[in-house]
């Protein structure tokens, strides 16, 4: 952390850290399911940019403002997977370089389908 970061930390300007988990962590069985997709999104920090309910970032948040992920409902699974692997969405738009699509795109087909299943069936939409 640089000097500015230390000053901001000391002034209480940074968000609180996430708690350290020391116990056993378990998740659902791996597979192309919405339940597994929700699990993946729980540790990928998607909510830092896309908001708590993945319905879009809020002005003033520390992370970049991510769009409402309900937009994925208009995409096919093939289009979603291609977007995460190429950085080009199904409408031909370049996904922001701030979005870690390259690392998400390295997930296997079941993992990407699980994320897609969750995003297209989000309970908060």
Rosetta blueprint (number, residue, H / E / L):
1 X L
2 X L
3 X H
4 X H
5 X H
6 X H
7 X H
8 X H
9 X H
10 X H
11 X L
12 X L
13 X L
14 X L
15 X L
16 X L
17 X L
18 X L
19 X L
20 X L
21 X L
22 X L
23 X L
24 X L
25 X L
26 X L
27 X L
28 X L
29 X L
30 X L
31 X L
32 X L
33 X L
34 X H
35 X H
36 X H
37 X H
38 X H
39 X H
40 X H
41 X H
42 X H
43 X H
44 X L
45 X L
46 X H
47 X H
48 X H
49 X H
50 X H
51 X L
52 X L
53 X L
54 X L
55 X L
56 X L
57 X L
58 X L
59 X L
60 X L
61 X L
62 X L
63 X L
64 X L
65 X L
66 X L
67 X L
68 X L
69 X H
70 X H
71 X H
72 X H
73 X H
74 X H
75 X L
76 X L
77 X H
78 X H
79 X H
80 X H
81 X H
82 X H
83 X H
84 X H
85 X H
86 X H
87 X L
88 X E
89 X L
90 X L
91 X L
92 X L
93 X L
94 X E
95 X L
96 X L
97 X L
98 X L
99 X L
100 X L
101 X H
102 X H
103 X H
104 X H
105 X L
106 X L
107 X L
108 X L
109 X H
110 X H
111 X H
112 X H
113 X H
114 X H
115 X H
116 X H
117 X H
118 X H
119 X H
120 X L
121 X L
122 X L
123 X L
124 X L
125 X L
